[in-house]
Amino acid sequence: MPIYEYRCNSCRKKIALLILNRSEQTICSHCGSVDLTRLFSRFAAPKSEEARLESMADPGKWGDIDENNPASMARFMKKMGKEFGDELGEDFNEEIESAAEEAAHGESSSDETSSSGI
C-alpha cells in the first residue's frame, strides 16, 4: 500500500497518508494545511523462517547465557523476540520482564531462607 509520511510545516505534526493517486492533494489531518514535507519512511526487509532459525543457531549468540541467571535469560529471550519480530505478539517483552522479575524475586527469597537455616 502506498502510505507516505509527511511533516506539516504549519503545526509540525507528523502524519501518515494513504495516497492512491499522485495528483491527490495532501492535507494535514491536524490543522488542514497543505504545506507538507514528505519524509523518508522506515521499511522492513522480511527474513525467511529458515534465515531466522539459522541466525539463532549461531553459537556466538549463546556465549553470554547463564541459565541460572534470570536477567541473562531475559536478555536472550529479547534477542530471540527481535529475530521473530511481531509473530510473538506485542506484549512479548513485557512478559519476559515480568518473568525475570518474578524469578529474581523468588531467587532472593530462597537465598534468604537458605541463609537463615530454614
N, C-alpha and C positions, 0 to 999 in steps of 0.2 A: 504494500500500500504506500502511496506517495504522501507520507506525513513529513512535514518540514517544520523546523523550529525557527522562531523569529524572536527578536528583541524589539519591543516597542520603543521608539526614540522619544515618545512623549511621556509615558508613565514608567518606562524602564522595566516593565514586566516581561518575563519570558513566556512565550505561548507556543503551542504545537497546533498546526493546522493541517487538515486533510485537503490536499489540492488535487482536484480531479481534472481541472482544465487550466492550462498555463495562463490563459487570458483572464482568469478569475481574479477579481480584486481581493487583496489580502487586507483584512481589517482586524485591529486589536479587539479581542473579546472583553478586555477590561475597560478601556476608555473610548473605543470606537475610532481611534486614529488610524490613518492609512500609512503613516510614516514608520515603516517596519524595516529592520535589517535582518536578512536571512543569516542564520547561524550554521556552523558545521555541526552536524549531529553525530553522536557516537553510534557505532554499529558493532554488531557481534558476528564473529565468524564461528558458526557451529562446528563442533567436533563430532566425529562419529563415536558411537559407543565403544568401538574397538580402540580408538585413539585414547579415549578417557581411561579405559581399563589398563592400557599399556602404560600410560603416564603414572597411574597408581602403582604399577608393578615395579617402577624404578626404585631400586634399593636405596638411592640417595634420599628419597622422601621418608624413609623409615628410620634413618640413623639416629634421630634425637627422641625417639619414642620410648617412654618408660611406662609400661602398662600398669604400674603400681602408683603412678602419679596422675591424679585427676586432671590437673592443668595441662600436662603433656598430652593426655588422651583427647582433651577438648581441642587443643591446637591441631592435632592430627585430624580429628573429625571435621574441623572447619576447613582444612585443606581439602579433604575429601568432598565436602559440600561444595566448595568452589569448582572442583572438577566436574561435578554433576549438575551444577547450576540450579535452575528453577525446578528441576524434576523432583527435588527433595522437599519442596514446599517452602513457603515464605518464612515460616517460623522455625526452620531448622536450627539456625544459630541460637535462637532463644532457648530452645530445648537443650542444646548442648551446654550452654552456660548454666542453665538450671541444674542439669545432671552433674556438672562439675562442682557446683556449689554444694549440692547435697552430698556428693561423695567426699568432698573436703571436710564438710561439717561432720559427717559420720566418722571419718578418719580421725579428726581431732577428738571426738567424743570417745572413741575406742582407745586412743592414746592416753587420755585422762584416766579412763577406767583401768587400763593395764598398769599405769604408773602408781595408782593408789592401792594396788594389790587386790582389787576386787575380781 
